Amino acid sequence: MLAIWQQINSSVCDLLNINPYIQGVICLTCINIIAVLGMSVLTGFTRLFSFGNAGFMSIGAYTCAILVVKLHVPFLIAIPLGMAMAGLVAFLLGSLTLKLNGDYFLITCLGFGEALRVLLNNIEYTGAAFGFSGIPGFSTPLFCILCVVFAFYLSWRLIHSRYGRMLTAVRENELAGRAVAIDTFRAKRLSFVFSAVMAGWAGALYGGYLQYIVPSVFGLGKSCELITTTVIGGLGSLSGSVMGAIIVTLLPEVFRSLETYRMLCYGIAVVLIIMFRPSGIYGFKELTISQIKKDFAALKNIGKKRELKKEG
């Protein structure tokens, strides 16, 4: 099955003249989009901040890698199992910690992520600090794009369901939500588990893309990157999160020719986006046809006002 899938991907890439470098960028962008969609549901729609989603990525990555390499499970089965394992751990962790408020929950997630990274560094079965190698390259651009489409569909369906309205109620006013008989703890746990499942999905694809995983990749820096990307894209917006993930993934590649100053330029660009768009690129609205028409109308009104000022 893997050989057939890789052959189909090669045929499509050859037809469209997509070189290996572009294929790698597409895969990384898709992986980041999936992880950020989960973070968007958690942070943008429920207003829960977590520094532990990189840990859930590692659970999905290592679970999928062990199943595929050591137990010879097909990758189409191993990926959902990796997602399920990440979701199960999140369910257990959320049941214990989501009653904590504010910074306490944040610190708990931070501790979980770092403890998991240290644990993986010392487990010989998974390669310890040397990493886990020999993973088949199942994360092709075509497969990653299909995963993104399905992940966005699942996120959209969740947000626009009655459960999504529960999450929005928790974000706006948790106390008022309780007053109208909304089980806010259940809503927060649902959001937390969903974000972990998406992170596990991204982690499994990441392992299939690099064909090698190491615990240091899933550290605090990765969790910070996911939160930063969500804020840049815009809280409360799935399409904004997709835009944010694309920008944050492509910016380092755009500045790659600058060599030493590449990451400096990337950091400055991120700061400028946050300064001039504090609500994010598309915060609290979605990229729909009607919304695009409204944005164009607003731009036209701004242009007309400027012309009137010049005439005056």
Contacts in CASP RR format, 6 or more apart in sequence:
PFRMAT RR
TARGET T0000
AUTHOR 0000-0000-0000
METHOD contacts of the structure
MODEL  1
MLAIWQQINSSVCDLLNINPYIQGVICLTCINIIAVLGMSVLTGFTRLFS
FGNAGFMSIGAYTCAILVVKLHVPFLIAIPLGMAMAGLVAFLLGSLTLKL
NGDYFLITCLGFGEALRVLLNNIEYTGAAFGFSGIPGFSTPLFCILCVVF
AFYLSWRLIHSRYGRMLTAVRENELAGRAVAIDTFRAKRLSFVFSAVMAG
WAGALYGGYLQYIVPSVFGLGKSCELITTTVIGGLGSLSGSVMGAIIVTL
LPEVFRSLETYRMLCYGIAVVLIIMFRPSGIYGFKELTISQIKKDFAALK
NIGKKRELKKEG
1 74 0 8 1.000
1 76 0 8 1.000
2 74 0 8 1.000
2 75 0 8 1.000
2 136 0 8 1.000
2 137 0 8 1.000
2 138 0 8 1.000
5 138 0 8 1.000
5 140 0 8 1.000
5 143 0 8 1.000
6 137 0 8 1.000
6 138 0 8 1.000
6 140 0 8 1.000
8 142 0 8 1.000
9 140 0 8 1.000
9 141 0 8 1.000
9 142 0 8 1.000
9 143 0 8 1.000
12 142 0 8 1.000
13 23 0 8 1.000
13 141 0 8 1.000
13 142 0 8 1.000
18 26 0 8 1.000
18 141 0 8 1.000
23 140 0 8 1.000
23 141 0 8 1.000
24 141 0 8 1.000
24 209 0 8 1.000
25 249 0 8 1.000
25 250 0 8 1.000
25 253 0 8 1.000
26 141 0 8 1.000
26 144 0 8 1.000
26 145 0 8 1.000
27 139 0 8 1.000
27 140 0 8 1.000
27 141 0 8 1.000
27 144 0 8 1.000
27 205 0 8 1.000
27 209 0 8 1.000
28 209 0 8 1.000
28 249 0 8 1.000
29 245 0 8 1.000
29 246 0 8 1.000
29 249 0 8 1.000
29 250 0 8 1.000
30 141 0 8 1.000
30 144 0 8 1.000
30 145 0 8 1.000
30 147 0 8 1.000
30 148 0 8 1.000
30 205 0 8 1.000
31 139 0 8 1.000
31 144 0 8 1.000
31 202 0 8 1.000
31 203 0 8 1.000
31 205 0 8 1.000
31 206 0 8 1.000
31 209 0 8 1.000
32 202 0 8 1.000
32 229 0 8 1.000
32 245 0 8 1.000
32 248 0 8 1.000
32 249 0 8 1.000
33 148 0 8 1.000
33 151 0 8 1.000
33 152 0 8 1.000
33 241 0 8 1.000
33 242 0 8 1.000
33 245 0 8 1.000
33 246 0 8 1.000
34 147 0 8 1.000
34 148 0 8 1.000
34 151 0 8 1.000
34 198 0 8 1.000
34 201 0 8 1.000
34 202 0 8 1.000
34 205 0 8 1.000
35 53 0 8 1.000
35 57 0 8 1.000
35 198 0 8 1.000
35 199 0 8 1.000
35 202 0 8 1.000
35 203 0 8 1.000
35 226 0 8 1.000
35 245 0 8 1.000
36 226 0 8 1.000
36 229 0 8 1.000
36 230 0 8 1.000
36 241 0 8 1.000
36 242 0 8 1.000
36 244 0 8 1.000
36 245 0 8 1.000
37 151 0 8 1.000
37 152 0 8 1.000
37 155 0 8 1.000
37 198 0 8 1.000
37 238 0 8 1.000
37 241 0 8 1.000
37 242 0 8 1.000
38 53 0 8 1.000
38 155 0 8 1.000
38 194 0 8 1.000
38 195 0 8 1.000
38 198 0 8 1.000
38 199 0 8 1.000
39 50 0 8 1.000
39 53 0 8 1.000
39 195 0 8 1.000
39 198 0 8 1.000
39 199 0 8 1.000
39 226 0 8 1.000
39 227 0 8 1.000
39 229 0 8 1.000
39 230 0 8 1.000
39 241 0 8 1.000
40 155 0 8 1.000
40 230 0 8 1.000
40 235 0 8 1.000
40 236 0 8 1.000
40 237 0 8 1.000
40 238 0 8 1.000
40 240 0 8 1.000
40 241 0 8 1.000
41 155 0 8 1.000
41 158 0 8 1.000
41 159 0 8 1.000
41 167 0 8 1.000
41 191 0 8 1.000
41 194 0 8 1.000
41 195 0 8 1.000
41 198 0 8 1.000
42 48 0 8 1.000
42 50 0 8 1.000
42 53 0 8 1.000
42 191 0 8 1.000
42 192 0 8 1.000
42 194 0 8 1.000
42 195 0 8 1.000
43 49 0 8 1.000
43 50 0 8 1.000
43 227 0 8 1.000
43 230 0 8 1.000
43 231 0 8 1.000
43 235 0 8 1.000
44 171 0 8 1.000
44 230 0 8 1.000
44 234 0 8 1.000
44 235 0 8 1.000
44 236 0 8 1.000
44 237 0 8 1.000
45 159 0 8 1.000
45 164 0 8 1.000
45 167 0 8 1.000
45 168 0 8 1.000
45 171 0 8 1.000
45 191 0 8 1.000
45 236 0 8 1.000
46 167 0 8 1.000
46 170 0 8 1.000
46 171 0 8 1.000
46 187 0 8 1.000
46 188 0 8 1.000
46 191 0 8 1.000
47 170 0 8 1.000
47 171 0 8 1.000
47 235 0 8 1.000
48 105 0 8 1.000
48 188 0 8 1.000
48 191 0 8 1.000
48 192 0 8 1.000
49 105 0 8 1.000
49 106 0 8 1.000
49 227 0 8 1.000
50 105 0 8 1.000
50 106 0 8 1.000
50 109 0 8 1.000
50 192 0 8 1.000
50 195 0 8 1.000
50 223 0 8 1.000
50 227 0 8 1.000
51 106 0 8 1.000
51 109 0 8 1.000
51 110 0 8 1.000
51 111 0 8 1.000
51 113 0 8 1.000
51 220 0 8 1.000
51 223 0 8 1.000
51 224 0 8 1.000
51 227 0 8 1.000
52 109 0 8 1.000
52 110 0 8 1.000
52 111 0 8 1.000
52 112 0 8 1.000
52 113 0 8 1.000
52 223 0 8 1.000
53 109 0 8 1.000
53 195 0 8 1.000
53 196 0 8 1.000
53 199 0 8 1.000
53 223 0 8 1.000
53 226 0 8 1.000
54 113 0 8 1.000
54 199 0 8 1.000
54 218 0 8 1.000
54 219 0 8 1.000
54 220 0 8 1.000
54 221 0 8 1.000
54 222 0 8 1.000
54 223 0 8 1.000
54 226 0 8 1.000
55 112 0 8 1.000
55 113 0 8 1.000
55 116 0 8 1.000
55 117 0 8 1.000
55 199 0 8 1.000
55 218 0 8 1.000
55 219 0 8 1.000
55 223 0 8 1.000
56 86 0 8 1.000
56 87 0 8 1.000
56 89 0 8 1.000
56 90 0 8 1.000
56 195 0 8 1.000
56 196 0 8 1.000
56 199 0 8 1.000
56 200 0 8 1.000
57 86 0 8 1.000
57 199 0 8 1.000
57 200 0 8 1.000
57 202 0 8 1.000
57 203 0 8 1.000
57 206 0 8 1.000
57 218 0 8 1.000
57 222 0 8 1.000
58 116 0 8 1.000
58 117 0 8 1.000
58 120 0 8 1.000
58 203 0 8 1.000
58 213 0 8 1.000
58 215 0 8 1.000
58 217 0 8 1.000
58 218 0 8 1.000
59 82 0 8 1.000
59 85 0 8 1.000
59 86 0 8 1.000
59 89 0 8 1.000
59 116 0 8 1.000
59 196 0 8 1.000
59 200 0 8 1.000
60 82 0 8 1.000
60 83 0 8 1.000
60 85 0 8 1.000
60 86 0 8 1.000
60 199 0 8 1.000
60 200 0 8 1.000
60 201 0 8 1.000
60 203 0 8 1.000
60 204 0 8 1.000
61 200 0 8 1.000
61 203 0 8 1.000
61 204 0 8 1.000
61 206 0 8 1.000
61 207 0 8 1.000
61 213 0 8 1.000
61 218 0 8 1.000
62 120 0 8 1.000
62 126 0 8 1.000
62 132 0 8 1.000
62 213 0 8 1.000
63 78 0 8 1.000
63 81 0 8 1.000
63 82 0 8 1.000
63 85 0 8 1.000
63 86 0 8 1.000
63 204 0 8 1.000
64 75 0 8 1.000
64 78 0 8 1.000
64 79 0 8 1.000
64 81 0 8 1.000
64 82 0 8 1.000
64 203 0 8 1.000
64 204 0 8 1.000
64 207 0 8 1.000
64 208 0 8 1.000
65 126 0 8 1.000
65 132 0 8 1.000
65 135 0 8 1.000
65 207 0 8 1.000
65 208 0 8 1.000
65 213 0 8 1.000
66 125 0 8 1.000
66 126 0 8 1.000
66 132 0 8 1.000
67 73 0 8 1.000
67 77 0 8 1.000
67 78 0 8 1.000
67 81 0 8 1.000
67 82 0 8 1.000
68 74 0 8 1.000
68 75 0 8 1.000
68 78 0 8 1.000
68 135 0 8 1.000
68 136 0 8 1.000
68 138 0 8 1.000
69 132 0 8 1.000
69 134 0 8 1.000
69 135 0 8 1.000
69 136 0 8 1.000
73 81 0 8 1.000
75 136 0 8 1.000
75 138 0 8 1.000
75 208 0 8 1.000
78 204 0 8 1.000
79 201 0 8 1.000
79 204 0 8 1.000
79 205 0 8 1.000
82 200 0 8 1.000
82 201 0 8 1.000
82 204 0 8 1.000
83 197 0 8 1.000
83 198 0 8 1.000
83 200 0 8 1.000
83 201 0 8 1.000
83 204 0 8 1.000
84 197 0 8 1.000
85 200 0 8 1.000
86 196 0 8 1.000
86 197 0 8 1.000
86 199 0 8 1.000
86 200 0 8 1.000
87 193 0 8 1.000
87 196 0 8 1.000
87 197 0 8 1.000
87 200 0 8 1.000
89 196 0 8 1.000
90 192 0 8 1.000
90 193 0 8 1.000
90 195 0 8 1.000
90 196 0 8 1.000
90 197 0 8 1.000
91 189 0 8 1.000
91 193 0 8 1.000
93 108 0 8 1.000
93 109 0 8 1.000
93 112 0 8 1.000
93 192 0 8 1.000
94 189 0 8 1.000
94 192 0 8 1.000
94 193 0 8 1.000
95 189 0 8 1.000
97 105 0 8 1.000
97 108 0 8 1.000
97 109 0 8 1.000
98 105 0 8 1.000
98 185 0 8 1.000
98 188 0 8 1.000
98 189 0 8 1.000
98 192 0 8 1.000
99 185 0 8 1.000
100 108 0 8 1.000
110 220 0 8 1.000
110 223 0 8 1.000
113 218 0 8 1.000
113 219 0 8 1.000
113 220 0 8 1.000
113 223 0 8 1.000
114 219 0 8 1.000
114 220 0 8 1.000
116 218 0 8 1.000
117 215 0 8 1.000
117 216 0 8 1.000
117 218 0 8 1.000
117 219 0 8 1.000
118 215 0 8 1.000
120 126 0 8 1.000
120 128 0 8 1.000
120 215 0 8 1.000
120 218 0 8 1.000
121 128 0 8 1.000
121 129 0 8 1.000
121 215 0 8 1.000
121 216 0 8 1.000
122 128 0 8 1.000
122 129 0 8 1.000
126 132 0 8 1.000
129 214 0 8 1.000
129 215 0 8 1.000
129 216 0 8 1.000
130 214 0 8 1.000
131 212 0 8 1.000
131 213 0 8 1.000
131 214 0 8 1.000
131 215 0 8 1.000
132 212 0 8 1.000
132 213 0 8 1.000
132 214 0 8 1.000
133 211 0 8 1.000
133 212 0 8 1.000
134 211 0 8 1.000
134 212 0 8 1.000
135 207 0 8 1.000
135 208 0 8 1.000
135 210 0 8 1.000
135 211 0 8 1.000
135 212 0 8 1.000
135 213 0 8 1.000
136 208 0 8 1.000
136 211 0 8 1.000
137 208 0 8 1.000
137 209 0 8 1.000
137 211 0 8 1.000
138 208 0 8 1.000
139 205 0 8 1.000
139 206 0 8 1.000
139 207 0 8 1.000
139 208 0 8 1.000
139 209 0 8 1.000
144 205 0 8 1.000
144 209 0 8 1.000
147 201 0 8 1.000
147 205 0 8 1.000
151 198 0 8 1.000
151 201 0 8 1.000
152 238 0 8 1.000
152 242 0 8 1.000
155 198 0 8 1.000
155 238 0 8 1.000
156 238 0 8 1.000
158 164 0 8 1.000
158 194 0 8 1.000
159 167 0 8 1.000
159 238 0 8 1.000
163 187 0 8 1.000
163 190 0 8 1.000
166 182 0 8 1.000
166 183 0 8 1.000
166 184 0 8 1.000
166 186 0 8 1.000
166 187 0 8 1.000
166 190 0 8 1.000
167 187 0 8 1.000
167 190 0 8 1.000
167 191 0 8 1.000
169 176 0 8 1.000
169 177 0 8 1.000
169 180 0 8 1.000
169 182 0 8 1.000
169 184 0 8 1.000
169 187 0 8 1.000
170 177 0 8 1.000
170 182 0 8 1.000
170 184 0 8 1.000
170 187 0 8 1.000
170 188 0 8 1.000
170 191 0 8 1.000
174 184 0 8 1.000
177 184 0 8 1.000
178 184 0 8 1.000
199 226 0 8 1.000
206 213 0 8 1.000
206 217 0 8 1.000
207 213 0 8 1.000
225 248 0 8 1.000
228 248 0 8 1.000
228 270 0 8 1.000
229 241 0 8 1.000
229 244 0 8 1.000
229 245 0 8 1.000
229 248 0 8 1.000
230 241 0 8 1.000
230 244 0 8 1.000
231 274 0 8 1.000
231 280 0 8 1.000
232 244 0 8 1.000
232 247 0 8 1.000
232 248 0 8 1.000
232 270 0 8 1.000
232 273 0 8 1.000
232 274 0 8 1.000
232 280 0 8 1.000
232 281 0 8 1.000
233 240 0 8 1.000
233 241 0 8 1.000
233 243 0 8 1.000
233 244 0 8 1.000
233 245 0 8 1.000
233 247 0 8 1.000
233 280 0 8 1.000
233 281 0 8 1.000
233 282 0 8 1.000
233 283 0 8 1.000
234 240 0 8 1.000
234 241 0 8 1.000
234 244 0 8 1.000
234 279 0 8 1.000
234 280 0 8 1.000
234 281 0 8 1.000
234 282 0 8 1.000
234 283 0 8 1.000
234 284 0 8 1.000
235 279 0 8 1.000
235 280 0 8 1.000
235 283 0 8 1.000
235 284 0 8 1.000
236 283 0 8 1.000
236 284 0 8 1.000
237 282 0 8 1.000
237 283 0 8 1.000
237 284 0 8 1.000
237 285 0 8 1.000
237 286 0 8 1.000
238 286 0 8 1.000
239 282 0 8 1.000
239 286 0 8 1.000
239 287 0 8 1.000
240 280 0 8 1.000
240 281 0 8 1.000
240 282 0 8 1.000
240 283 0 8 1.000
240 286 0 8 1.000
240 287 0 8 1.000
243 281 0 8 1.000
243 282 0 8 1.000
243 287 0 8 1.000
244 281 0 8 1.000
247 273 0 8 1.000
247 281 0 8 1.000
248 270 0 8 1.000
251 265 0 8 1.000
251 266 0 8 1.000
251 269 0 8 1.000
251 270 0 8 1.000
252 262 0 8 1.000
252 263 0 8 1.000
252 266 0 8 1.000
255 261 0 8 1.000
255 262 0 8 1.000
255 263 0 8 1.000
255 265 0 8 1.000
255 266 0 8 1.000
255 269 0 8 1.000
256 262 0 8 1.000
258 265 0 8 1.000
273 280 0 8 1.000
273 281 0 8 1.000
274 280 0 8 1.000
285 291 0 8 1.000
END
